[in-house]
Amino acid sequence: MNLDQYLTAHEKPISFSKRIGVPTPSLSNWRRGKRPIPIKWMIIIEKETGGLVSRKELCDRWHEIWPELATQEQTESETAA
């Protein structure tokens, strides 16, 4: 689920922006893809959405920034096989 889908289905943007401590216009720009989401906010968004919006959804380069997620994903797929 991406940020726009989460905000459409689960929480009003103004309440989410207040909850995470970011200005509503910034959240709107991130939601619409007008500005990139800073890395520190990706972690906060993932945490505050309970993982519904993951860092993997927010960043195409997630495997370079958080290699532990790539390792974790590989381990999980090997365990499932």
Secondary structure, 3 states (H helix, E strand, C coil): CCHHHHHHHCCCHHHHHHHHCCCHHHHHHHHHCCCCCCHHHHHHHHHHCCCCCCHHHHCCCHHHHCHHHHHHHHHHHHHHC
